[in-house]
Protein backbone atom coordinates (compact mmCIF):
# COMPACT_ATOMS: atom_id res chain seq x y z
CA UNK A 1 0.00 0.00 0.00
CA UNK A 2 1.06 3.61 -0.49
CA UNK A 3 2.15 5.94 2.31
CA UNK A 4 2.85 9.18 0.40
CA UNK A 5 2.45 11.54 3.37
CA UNK A 6 4.66 9.48 5.67
CA UNK A 7 7.29 9.28 2.94
CA UNK A 8 7.19 13.05 2.33
CA UNK A 9 7.44 13.67 6.06
CA UNK A 10 10.48 11.39 6.37
CA UNK A 11 12.16 13.01 3.37
CA UNK A 12 11.47 16.52 4.74
CA UNK A 13 12.93 15.54 8.11
CA UNK A 14 16.06 14.02 6.60
CA UNK A 15 16.65 17.01 4.34
CA UNK A 16 16.64 19.25 7.40
CA UNK A 17 19.42 17.27 9.10
CA UNK A 18 21.40 17.21 5.84
CA UNK A 19 21.01 13.48 5.41
CA UNK A 20 18.89 13.39 2.25
CA UNK A 21 17.06 10.21 1.31
CA UNK A 22 14.94 9.09 -1.62
CA UNK A 23 11.91 6.89 -2.16
CA UNK A 24 12.05 3.63 -4.07
CA UNK A 25 8.98 1.57 -4.97
CA UNK A 26 6.93 3.48 -2.41
CA UNK A 27 9.36 2.96 0.48
CA UNK A 28 11.93 5.41 1.83
CA UNK A 29 15.62 4.55 1.80
CA UNK A 30 18.00 4.79 4.76
CA UNK A 31 20.44 7.69 5.14
CA UNK A 32 24.10 7.99 5.99
CA UNK A 33 23.58 9.50 9.45
CA UNK A 34 20.43 7.55 10.24
CA UNK A 35 21.20 4.20 8.72
CA UNK A 36 17.93 2.32 9.09
CA UNK A 37 14.47 3.00 7.79
CA UNK A 38 13.00 1.85 11.10
CA UNK A 39 14.92 4.56 12.97
CA UNK A 40 13.69 7.24 10.57
CA UNK A 41 10.13 5.98 11.03
CA UNK A 42 10.61 6.15 14.79
CA UNK A 43 11.68 9.80 14.63
CA UNK A 44 8.74 10.91 12.50
CA UNK A 45 6.33 8.89 14.66
CA UNK A 46 7.59 10.47 17.87
CA UNK A 47 7.32 13.88 16.24
CA UNK A 48 3.77 13.16 15.11
CA UNK A 49 2.76 12.18 18.63
CA UNK A 50 4.30 15.33 20.12
CA UNK A 51 2.54 17.43 17.49
CA UNK A 52 -0.78 15.69 18.20
CA UNK A 53 -0.47 15.97 21.98
CA UNK A 54 0.53 19.62 21.80
CA UNK A 55 -2.47 20.47 19.62
CA UNK A 56 -4.81 18.50 21.92
CA UNK A 57 -3.56 20.39 24.98
CA UNK A 58 -3.76 23.74 23.19
CA UNK A 59 -7.38 23.08 22.23
CA UNK A 60 -8.56 22.64 25.83
CA UNK A 61 -10.83 25.53 26.84
CA UNK A 62 -10.26 27.22 30.18
CA UNK A 63 -12.14 25.79 33.15
CA UNK A 64 -13.12 22.63 31.30
CA UNK A 65 -11.90 19.11 31.77
CA UNK A 66 -9.83 17.38 29.07
CA UNK A 67 -12.06 15.51 26.68
CA UNK A 68 -15.11 17.74 27.07
CA UNK A 69 -17.24 18.15 23.97
CA UNK A 70 -16.08 21.75 23.48
CA UNK A 71 -12.49 20.53 23.80
CA UNK A 72 -13.07 17.87 21.15
CA UNK A 73 -14.90 20.27 18.84
CA UNK A 74 -12.15 22.89 19.08
CA UNK A 75 -9.55 20.24 18.29
CA UNK A 76 -11.51 19.00 15.27
CA UNK A 77 -11.89 22.56 14.00
CA UNK A 78 -8.08 22.59 13.83
CA UNK A 79 -7.75 19.03 12.48
CA UNK A 80 -10.92 18.04 10.62
CA UNK A 81 -8.99 15.27 8.87
CA UNK A 82 -8.76 13.41 12.20
CA UNK A 83 -12.55 12.93 12.38
CA UNK A 84 -13.28 9.30 11.51
CA UNK A 85 -16.15 6.84 11.82
CA UNK A 86 -16.65 3.09 11.68
CA UNK A 87 -19.33 0.52 12.41
CA UNK A 88 -19.46 -1.15 15.85
CA UNK A 89 -22.00 -3.62 17.26
CA UNK A 90 -23.02 -3.81 20.91
CA UNK A 91 -24.91 -6.91 22.03
CA UNK A 92 -26.13 -6.73 25.61
CA UNK A 93 -26.15 -9.84 27.76
CA UNK A 94 -26.97 -7.55 30.68
CA UNK A 95 -27.21 -3.83 31.25
CA UNK A 96 -23.71 -3.17 29.95
CA UNK A 97 -21.74 -4.27 26.91
CA UNK A 98 -18.17 -3.52 25.96
CA UNK A 99 -16.02 -3.71 22.86
CA UNK A 100 -12.28 -4.41 23.07
CA UNK A 101 -10.63 -1.76 20.90
CA UNK A 102 -7.10 -3.10 21.36
CA UNK A 103 -7.44 -5.44 18.38
CA UNK A 104 -8.83 -3.46 15.46
CA UNK A 105 -9.55 0.03 16.81
CA UNK A 106 -6.14 1.08 18.11
CA UNK A 107 -6.35 4.43 16.33
CA UNK A 108 -9.26 5.64 18.51
CA UNK A 109 -8.10 8.56 20.66
CA UNK A 110 -11.41 10.03 21.83
CA UNK A 111 -14.99 9.04 21.03
CA UNK A 112 -17.73 11.43 19.96
CA UNK A 113 -21.51 11.37 20.15
CA UNK A 114 -22.60 8.78 17.60
CA UNK A 115 -25.70 7.47 15.83
CA UNK A 116 -27.48 4.10 15.68
CA UNK A 117 -27.75 2.46 12.27
CA UNK A 118 -31.08 1.51 10.72
CA UNK A 119 -33.41 3.99 12.36
CA UNK A 120 -31.07 6.52 13.87
CA UNK A 121 -31.02 7.68 17.43
CA UNK A 122 -28.24 9.47 19.29
CA UNK A 123 -25.73 7.66 21.49
CA UNK A 124 -24.13 10.08 23.92
CA UNK A 125 -20.59 10.07 25.27
CA UNK A 126 -20.78 9.91 29.07
CA UNK A 127 -18.24 11.09 31.64
CA UNK A 128 -15.47 8.43 31.99
CA UNK A 129 -15.07 9.23 35.68
CA UNK A 130 -18.56 7.80 36.20
CA UNK A 131 -17.81 4.41 34.65
CA UNK A 132 -18.03 2.37 37.85
CA UNK A 133 -21.29 4.08 38.80
CA UNK A 134 -22.73 3.49 35.34
CA UNK A 135 -21.91 -0.20 35.50
CA UNK A 136 -23.58 -0.32 38.92
CA UNK A 137 -26.60 1.48 37.43
CA UNK A 138 -26.39 4.24 40.04
CA UNK A 139 -25.04 7.20 38.09
CA UNK A 140 -27.21 10.21 37.17
CA UNK A 141 -26.51 9.40 33.53
CA UNK A 142 -27.83 5.91 34.01
CA UNK A 143 -30.25 5.70 36.93
CA UNK A 144 -33.02 3.09 36.84
CA UNK A 145 -35.75 2.91 35.95
CA UNK A 146 -34.77 3.87 32.43
CA UNK A 147 -37.46 4.50 29.85
CA UNK A 148 -37.48 3.73 26.15
CA UNK A 149 -37.24 7.39 25.22
CA UNK A 150 -33.97 7.79 27.12
CA UNK A 151 -30.73 8.13 25.20
CA UNK A 152 -28.16 5.31 25.42
CA UNK A 153 -24.60 6.18 26.30
CA UNK A 154 -21.03 4.99 25.94
CA UNK A 155 -17.77 5.53 27.78
CA UNK A 156 -14.22 5.08 26.48
CA UNK A 157 -11.91 3.47 29.02
CA UNK A 158 -8.97 1.93 27.19
CA UNK A 159 -8.89 -0.77 26.02
CA UNK A 160 -12.70 -0.85 26.01
CA UNK A 161 -15.68 1.11 24.82
CA UNK A 162 -18.51 0.47 27.27
CA UNK A 163 -22.06 0.80 25.99
CA UNK A 164 -25.20 1.37 28.03
CA UNK A 165 -28.68 0.72 26.61
CA UNK A 166 -31.66 3.03 26.84
CA UNK A 167 -33.83 0.43 28.55
CA UNK A 168 -32.60 -1.71 31.45
CA UNK A 169 -35.59 -4.03 31.30
CA UNK A 170 -34.93 -4.88 27.65
CA UNK A 171 -31.36 -3.89 26.82
CA UNK A 172 -31.27 -5.59 23.43
CA UNK A 173 -28.39 -4.58 21.20
CA UNK A 174 -27.65 -2.47 18.19
CA UNK A 175 -25.09 -1.57 15.57
CA UNK A 176 -24.00 2.04 15.42
CA UNK A 177 -21.63 4.27 13.54
CA UNK A 178 -18.96 5.30 16.02
CA UNK A 179 -17.61 8.80 15.48
CA UNK A 180 -14.14 9.38 16.91
CA UNK A 181 -10.89 11.33 16.82
CA UNK A 182 -8.14 9.33 15.13
CA UNK A 183 -4.65 9.05 16.53
CA UNK A 184 -1.42 8.57 14.59
CA UNK A 185 -1.24 4.76 14.95
CA UNK A 186 -1.82 1.56 13.05
CA UNK A 187 -5.49 0.81 13.86
CA UNK A 188 -4.97 -2.96 13.83
CA UNK A 189 -1.79 -3.34 15.88
CA UNK A 190 -1.35 0.01 17.62
CA UNK A 191 2.21 0.08 16.27
CA UNK A 192 3.86 3.05 14.60
CA UNK A 193 3.11 3.67 10.94
CA UNK A 194 5.72 2.42 8.48
CA UNK A 195 6.77 3.49 5.01
CA UNK A 196 5.04 1.40 2.37
CA UNK A 197 2.63 -0.02 4.96
CA UNK A 198 -1.14 -0.32 4.87
CA UNK A 199 -1.89 2.95 6.69
CA UNK A 200 -0.59 6.46 6.03
CA UNK A 201 -0.21 9.25 8.60
CA UNK A 202 -3.64 10.84 9.18
CA UNK A 203 -2.51 14.48 9.24
CA UNK A 204 -3.14 16.78 6.29
CA UNK A 205 -0.27 17.68 3.99
CA UNK A 206 0.06 21.22 5.35
CA UNK A 207 1.17 19.88 8.76
CA UNK A 208 4.14 17.95 7.36
CA UNK A 209 6.67 20.78 7.73
CA UNK A 210 5.71 21.43 11.35
CA UNK A 211 6.05 17.73 12.23
CA UNK A 212 9.37 17.50 10.37
CA UNK A 213 10.73 20.39 12.46
CA UNK A 214 9.75 18.57 15.65
CA UNK A 215 11.54 15.45 14.38
CA UNK A 216 14.69 17.54 13.84
CA UNK A 217 14.53 18.74 17.45
CA UNK A 218 14.21 15.17 18.72
CA UNK A 219 17.13 14.04 16.56
CA UNK A 220 19.38 16.90 17.72
CA UNK A 221 18.57 16.15 21.35
CA UNK A 222 19.35 12.45 20.84
CA UNK A 223 22.55 13.31 18.99
CA UNK A 224 23.68 15.67 21.76
CA UNK A 225 23.00 13.08 24.43
CA UNK A 226 24.88 10.44 22.45
CA UNK A 227 27.89 12.75 22.06
CA UNK A 228 27.79 13.69 25.74
CA UNK A 229 27.63 10.03 26.72
CA UNK A 230 30.57 9.22 24.50
C-alpha positions in Angstrom: 0.0 0.0 0.0 1.1 3.6 -0.5 2.1 5.9 2.3 2.8 9.2 0.4 2.4 11.5 3.4 4.7 9.5 5.7 7.3 9.3 2.9 7.2 13.0 2.3 7.4 13.7 6.1 10.5 11.4 6.4 12.2 13.0 3.4 11.5 16.5 4.7 12.9 15.5 8.1 16.1 14.0 6.6 16.7 17.0 4.3 16.6 19.3 7.4 19.4 17.3 9.1 21.4 17.2 5.8 21.0 13.5 5.4 18.9 13.4 2.2 17.1 10.2 1.3 14.9 9.1 -1.6 11.9 6.9 -2.2 12.1 3.6 -4.1 9.0 1.6 -5.0 6.9 3.5 -2.4 9.4 3.0 0.5 11.9 5.4 1.8 15.6 4.6 1.8 18.0 4.8 4.8 20.4 7.7 5.1 24.1 8.0 6.0 23.6 9.5 9.5 20.4 7.5 10.2 21.2 4.2 8.7 17.9 2.3 9.1 14.5 3.0 7.8 13.0 1.9 11.1 14.9 4.6 13.0 13.7 7.2 10.6 10.1 6.0 11.0 10.6 6.2 14.8 11.7 9.8 14.6 8.7 10.9 12.5 6.3 8.9 14.7 7.6 10.5 17.9 7.3 13.9 16.2 3.8 13.2 15.1 2.8 12.2 18.6 4.3 15.3 20.1 2.5 17.4 17.5 -0.8 15.7 18.2 -0.5 16.0 22.0 0.5 19.6 21.8 -2.5 20.5 19.6 -4.8 18.5 21.9 -3.6 20.4 25.0 -3.8 23.7 23.2 -7.4 23.1 22.2 -8.6 22.6 25.8 -10.8 25.5 26.8 -10.3 27.2 30.2 -12.1 25.8 33.2 -13.1 22.6 31.3 -11.9 19.1 31.8 -9.8 17.4 29.1 -12.1 15.5 26.7 -15.1 17.7 27.1 -17.2 18.1 24.0 -16.1 21.7 23.5 -12.5 20.5 23.8 -13.1 17.9 21.2 -14.9 20.3 18.8 -12.2 22.9 19.1 -9.6 20.2 18.3 -11.5 19.0 15.3 -11.9 22.6 14.0 -8.1 22.6 13.8 -7.7 19.0 12.5 -10.9 18.0 10.6 -9.0 15.3 8.9 -8.8 13.4 12.2 -12.5 12.9 12.4 -13.3 9.3 11.5 -16.1 6.8 11.8 -16.6 3.1 11.7 -19.3 0.5 12.4 -19.5 -1.2 15.8 -22.0 -3.6 17.3 -23.0 -3.8 20.9 -24.9 -6.9 22.0 -26.1 -6.7 25.6 -26.2 -9.8 27.8 -27.0 -7.6 30.7 -27.2 -3.8 31.3 -23.7 -3.2 30.0 -21.7 -4.3 26.9 -18.2 -3.5 26.0 -16.0 -3.7 22.9 -12.3 -4.4 23.1 -10.6 -1.8 20.9 -7.1 -3.1 21.4 -7.4 -5.4 18.4 -8.8 -3.5 15.5 -9.6 0.0 16.8 -6.1 1.1 18.1 -6.4 4.4 16.3 -9.3 5.6 18.5 -8.1 8.6 20.7 -11.4 10.0 21.8 -15.0 9.0 21.0 -17.7 11.4 20.0 -21.5 11.4 20.1 -22.6 8.8 17.6 -25.7 7.5 15.8 -27.5 4.1 15.7 -27.7 2.5 12.3 -31.1 1.5 10.7 -33.4 4.0 12.4 -31.1 6.5 13.9 -31.0 7.7 17.4 -28.2 9.5 19.3 -25.7 7.7 21.5 -24.1 10.1 23.9 -20.6 10.1 25.3 -20.8 9.9 29.1 -18.2 11.1 31.6 -15.5 8.4 32.0 -15.1 9.2 35.7 -18.6 7.8 36.2 -17.8 4.4 34.7 -18.0 2.4 37.9 -21.3 4.1 38.8 -22.7 3.5 35.3 -21.9 -0.2 35.5 -23.6 -0.3 38.9 -26.6 1.5 37.4 -26.4 4.2 40.0 -25.0 7.2 38.1 -27.2 10.2 37.2 -26.5 9.4 33.5 -27.8 5.9 34.0 -30.2 5.7 36.9 -33.0 3.1 36.8 -35.8 2.9 35.9 -34.8 3.9 32.4 -37.5 4.5 29.8 -37.5 3.7 26.1 -37.2 7.4 25.2 -34.0 7.8 27.1 -30.7 8.1 25.2 -28.2 5.3 25.4 -24.6 6.2 26.3 -21.0 5.0 25.9 -17.8 5.5 27.8 -14.2 5.1 26.5 -11.9 3.5 29.0 -9.0 1.9 27.2 -8.9 -0.8 26.0 -12.7 -0.8 26.0 -15.7 1.1 24.8 -18.5 0.5 27.3 -22.1 0.8 26.0 -25.2 1.4 28.0 -28.7 0.7 26.6 -31.7 3.0 26.8 -33.8 0.4 28.6 -32.6 -1.7 31.5 -35.6 -4.0 31.3 -34.9 -4.9 27.7 -31.4 -3.9 26.8 -31.3 -5.6 23.4 -28.4 -4.6 21.2 -27.6 -2.5 18.2 -25.1 -1.6 15.6 -24.0 2.0 15.4 -21.6 4.3 13.5 -19.0 5.3 16.0 -17.6 8.8 15.5 -14.1 9.4 16.9 -10.9 11.3 16.8 -8.1 9.3 15.1 -4.6 9.1 16.5 -1.4 8.6 14.6 -1.2 4.8 14.9 -1.8 1.6 13.1 -5.5 0.8 13.9 -5.0 -3.0 13.8 -1.8 -3.3 15.9 -1.4 0.0 17.6 2.2 0.1 16.3 3.9 3.1 14.6 3.1 3.7 10.9 5.7 2.4 8.5 6.8 3.5 5.0 5.0 1.4 2.4 2.6 0.0 5.0 -1.1 -0.3 4.9 -1.9 2.9 6.7 -0.6 6.5 6.0 -0.2 9.3 8.6 -3.6 10.8 9.2 -2.5 14.5 9.2 -3.1 16.8 6.3 -0.3 17.7 4.0 0.1 21.2 5.3 1.2 19.9 8.8 4.1 17.9 7.4 6.7 20.8 7.7 5.7 21.4 11.4 6.1 17.7 12.2 9.4 17.5 10.4 10.7 20.4 12.5 9.8 18.6 15.6 11.5 15.5 14.4 14.7 17.5 13.8 14.5 18.7 17.4 14.2 15.2 18.7 17.1 14.0 16.6 19.4 16.9 17.7 18.6 16.1 21.4 19.4 12.5 20.8 22.6 13.3 19.0 23.7 15.7 21.8 23.0 13.1 24.4 24.9 10.4 22.4 27.9 12.8 22.1 27.8 13.7 25.7 27.6 10.0 26.7 30.6 9.2 24.5 
